[in-house]
């Protein structure tokens, strides 16, 4: 009876690190490091991982926005060169 209770308690205790480790692995972080963090610091590891994941998502959005701005800038420069080139062709004829 006591052994059964111990196994159930152990399963619930290891569920927390399992969730943390799965979330970490989903975002490219080390499964076993975060599993160990979840075992020794169960609640703190949830919050810490959440902050790191949010920071990564924000950085990826910023990089995507910067790439979009660079593409738009280069398209504008190409248009300017095309207009300049077409005016040179017309004036040379």
C-alpha positions in Angstrom: 0.0 0.0 0.0 2.7 2.4 0.9 4.8 1.4 -2.1 1.8 2.2 -4.4 1.4 5.6 -2.8 5.1 6.2 -3.3 5.0 5.3 -7.0 2.0 7.6 -7.6 3.7 10.4 -5.7 6.9 9.9 -7.7 4.9 9.9 -11.0 3.3 13.2 -10.1 6.6 14.7 -9.0 8.4 13.6 -12.2 5.5 15.0 -14.4 6.6 18.5 -13.7 10.1 18.1 -14.9 8.8 16.1 -17.9 6.6 19.0 -19.0 9.4 21.5 -18.6 11.9 19.3 -20.5 9.4 18.7 -23.3 8.7 22.4 -23.7 12.5 23.1 -23.7 13.1 20.4 -26.3 10.4 21.8 -28.5 12.2 25.2 -28.6 15.6 23.7 -29.2 17.0 23.6 -25.7 18.6 20.6 -23.9 16.0 18.1 -22.7 18.1 16.6 -19.9 19.3 19.9 -18.6 15.8 21.2 -18.2 14.6 17.9 -16.8 17.3 18.2 -14.1 16.3 21.8 -13.5 12.7 20.6 -13.1 13.6 18.0 -10.6 15.6 20.3 -8.4 13.7 23.6 -8.9 10.3 22.5 -10.1 8.3 25.8 -10.0 11.2 28.1 -10.7 12.2 26.2 -13.8 8.7 26.7 -15.3 8.9 30.4 -15.0 12.6 30.6 -16.1 11.9 28.6 -19.2 8.8 30.7 -20.0 10.9 33.8 -19.9 13.6 32.3 -22.1 11.1 31.1 -24.6 9.3 34.5 -24.7 12.7 36.2 -25.3 13.5 33.8 -28.2 10.1 34.4 -29.8 10.5 38.2 -29.5 14.0 38.0 -31.0 12.8 35.8 -34.0 10.0 38.3 -34.7 12.5 41.2 -34.6 14.8 39.4 -37.0 11.9 38.7 -39.4 10.8 42.3 -39.2 14.3 43.5 -40.0 14.6 41.2 -42.9 11.2 42.5 -44.3 12.4 46.1 -43.9 15.7 45.2 -45.7 13.8 43.6 -48.6 11.5 46.6 -48.9 14.5 49.0 -48.9 16.3 47.0 -51.6 13.2 46.8 -53.7 12.9 50.6 -53.5 16.6 51.0 -54.5 16.1 48.6 -57.5 13.1 50.7 -58.6 15.2 53.9 -58.4 17.9 52.3 -60.5 15.3 51.0 -63.1 13.8 54.5 -63.4 17.3 56.1 -63.7 18.3 53.5 -66.3 15.1 54.0 -68.3 15.5 57.8 -68.4 19.1 57.4 -69.7 17.8 55.2 -72.5 15.2 57.7 -73.5 17.6 60.7 -73.4 20.3 58.9 -75.4 17.8 58.1 -78.2 
